[in-house]
Amino acid sequence: MNNKKILLIIPAYNEEENILDTLNSIKSVKIPNSEILVVNDCSLDDTGWICKDAGVSVIDLPCNLGIGGAVQTGYKYAQNFGFDIAIQVDGDGQHKPEYIFDLIEPLLNNEADLVIGSRYIKKEGFQSSLMRRIGINYFSRLLLLLTNQVITDPTSGFRACNKNVIDLFSKRYPTDYPEPESIMYLKRTGFRLREVSVVMQARKGGQSSITKFKSVYYMLKVSLAIIIDRMRKQIV
């Protein structure tokens, strides 16, 4: 790992049924020089207490910021404490931590600034619901049109980035359904993106906060945000 300081950012909201298994699976792969940070997004259940008992760093947000605010909190922590690499891992257990080394490798070789774990390169394992797949395919086509790069899994929250992207995300990160929009502005500002093949698994317990109604709302909102971002000349 070349002595790189690595932070694993886990945003979590009401994940008491999944979070301990998620933490234990990450610990089992033994990532050198790394720290696990759970951003507890004002959960109403015992998510925060379970994480503290597990001995990982926890930030308890005083109010529910949503996925974008929780993830950006993690990037601010990474920037403030000088981490070289940040890795996003969902708290619902869908991301298999053994693929973290595949995510990191292009960063260590200076071949990419952000690496996305995609379940749609080899199409193995959990492929998500039909509604979600329709949305993912839609954003993939929209981003191809606007960036000229194929991103097969633009909504994947299983991602790793280097220090330059940490600095950027600590200052600016989208709020709702943030992954597709963040891809747009990284590409617009000249960062290098790459996907690696991963296998994901279905959520074992609890419920996703994204309902069918919210999915349609987010598709419209994020599409507009992506198009507006594409028209900007420079970032803030």
Secondary structure, 3 states (H helix, E strand, C coil): CCCCCEEEEEEECCCCCCHHHHHHHHHHCCCCCEEEEEEECCCCCCHHHHHHHCCCEEEECCCCCHHHHHHHHHHHHHHHCCCCEEEECCCCCCECHHHHHHHHHHHHCCCCCEEEEECCCCCCECCCCHHHHHHHHHHHHHHHHHHCCCCCCCCCCCEEECHHHHHHHHHCCCCCCHHHHHHHHHHHCCCCEEEEECCECCCCCCCCCCCHHHHHHHHHHHHHHHHHHHHCCCCC
